[in-house]
């Protein structure tokens, strides 16, 4: 509990880092999850008896790390969920992918999920429309990898991972949709922006992933990002 990296907290919400390979909420593995850890933190910090309310308003895939926000009240949860529905809740990701992509591209596919394997797949007939935009921040010719900034417009299951693999630029470390590499997936929710559900203040958070430190070329480029 003491290891939680909390970026912001008030009476209505809490913003924190989700580490790699921890579920956002309890899943079939029954491994410890971020929602439960955060509830435990709140219970101890505020000496709360009984159950602690914490609203899950968005998710990250288990292997993926980055910024998440939880609602501490039902009113905050309802309003944040409405922001997401109205596309007023903005998430940007960083991804390191194999190969050299276009400078900018908008990917539009229809995606379905296989309930048996839990994998997503392109399903142009029956799938849900899935849209993302990416910008190539820097290409590293020596390692033949690109650093992408991704604007996720829809939030489908494994959407970023599948859509990038579908254009032959799988994410570095993605063992499901890419190559079998013994490293964490290089996909990170690094930027989160939303309207505070109560104060109406514009809330902006940025957290750069540790994997960027492996490539000085990428690290220098990120200093220029807004």
N, C-alpha and C positions, 0 to 999 in steps of 0.2 A: 504493500500500500504506500509505503514511503517513497517508492521509486516512480510513482506517477509523475509525468512531466505536465504540470498544469500551466496552461498559457493564460487563462483568465477564469475568474469565478466571481459570481455575485449571487444574490438571492434567487435569481431566475434561471440561470444557466451556468454550465461549466464547459470550458473549451480545453482540450488536452490532446496529447500525442497518443495515437494508437501504434504500439510497436509492431514490427513484423511478426507474422505467424501467431497472432493472438486473435481469437474470434471477437468480433464486435459485440456479439451476444451469444448466449449459450447455444451450442449446436449439438449434433449427434455424438461428437467426440467426447462431450462432457468435460473438456479441458476448461481451465479457468478462462473467463472472458472479460473484456474491458468493462462492460456494463456492470457485472458483478463486482469487479475490483473497485469501480468508482462508487458504487453503493456502499461498499465496506468502508471506503475512505470517508464518505460523508457521515456514515453512522458513527464512526469513531471520533471524527473531528468535532461534530456537533452533539455528540452523546445522545443520539436519537434512539428512543425505545422502539421496538417493533420494526416493521418493514419501512424501508426508505423508498420514496417515489423518485424515479429517474426515467424520463421519457427518451426513448430511442427514436430519433426523427430521420436519421439517414445511416447508411452503412458503408463499410469498406470490406472488400474481400479479405478473407483470413490472411493470406500471404502478404497483403499490401499494408504499408504503414502510412502514417500521415495525421492530419488534423481532423478531429471530430468534435462535434458539440452535442451535449446532452441537455435536455430540459429538466429543471428541478421542480417545475410546477406543471400541472395539466394545462393551464392557460398558455404558458410559454410553449409547450409542446404543440398545442393546437395552432398557434400563430406561426411557429416555425414550419410546421407541416404545410400550412397554407402558402407560405413563401415559396417552398419547394414546388408545390403544385403550380404556382403562378410564375415560375422561373425567375424568382427574385432572390434566390439563394444560389450563390455562385461558387463552384469548386474548380480549381485548376490543379492539374497534375504535372509532375515531371516524370519522364520515362526515358530510359536508355534502351535503344532498339538496335538490332543488327542491320547493317547496311546503311546506305545513303538515301534518305527519303527526299521527296520534293520539299521545296522551301516552305510551302503552305498547302494544306489540303483539307477539304471537308469530306468526311466519310459518311455515307448514308447506306445503311443496310437494314434488312429485317432479320431479327434474331429470335430464336426460340431456345428453350432449355430442356435438355434431356433429364427427366426426373430420376432416371435410374443411375446415370453416370455423373449427374450434376454438372455436366459440361454444357456450354452454350454452342450453338451452331447457326450458320447462316441459313435462313429459311425464308426466301423471298416470297413464298406463297402465303404462309400462315403466321410468320413471325411478327413481332412488334417493331415498329420503326425505331431505329437507333442511329443517333447522329452525334458526331464529335468533330471538332476542328483541331488541327495541330499546326504548330509552327516549329520548324527546325531551327533550334537555337545555335547548334554547332555540330559539324561533322568531324569526327576524329578518323582521319584516313589511316593512321598507323594501326588502329584496332578495328577499323571498318565498323564503327558504331556511331549513332547519332543521338544527340540529346534533344528531346522534344518537349515543348510546352503544350499541354492539352487542355482544351476547353470542352468539358463534358456537357453536352446539351440535353441528352436524355440519360437516364440511369438504369440501363438494363444489366441483367446478370452477366458478369465477366465481359462487359461490352468493350472496354478499351483493349483488353488482352486479345479478344477474338478479332476485333476489327483491324488491329495492327498486324496480327498474324496473317489475316486474310489478304493483306497487300504485300506479303512476304517480308515484313519487317517485325518479326516477333520480338517481344520484350526480353532483354537480357535477364536470364535467371528464371524465366517462366517455364517451368517443367511441364505444364499442361498443354500449352499452345505453342511452345517454342522448342528450343534445344534442351537436352538434359545437362544442365549446368549446375554444379554444386555451390551455388551462391544464392542469396536471397533475391527475390524478384525486384528488379530495378524500376518499380512503379511506386510513386509517392504522391499523396494528396498534400501539396505544399502550400496552397493558398486557399483561404476560405473567407468569403465575404457575405454578410447578411445584415438585415435590419434588426436591431435588438427588439425582441417581441414586446417589451414593456416601455422602455425609454425612447424607442424609435431612433436611437443613435446608429450610425453606420459602423458596423464592427468588421475589422479587417485583421486577418492573422496570416502570417507567413512563417514557414518552418522548412529549412533546407535539409534534405536527407544526408546522412553520413556517407552514402555511397558516392556522392559527388566528389568527396575528398580523394578518391582514387585517380581522378583525372584532373590535373591542374588546368588543362585547357577548358574543361567544362566549368570548373569552379570560377575561373576568371570571367567567363561569359555570364554566369548567373549574377555577378555583381552589377551587371547592366540591366537586369530584368526589373521591370516595374511591378 
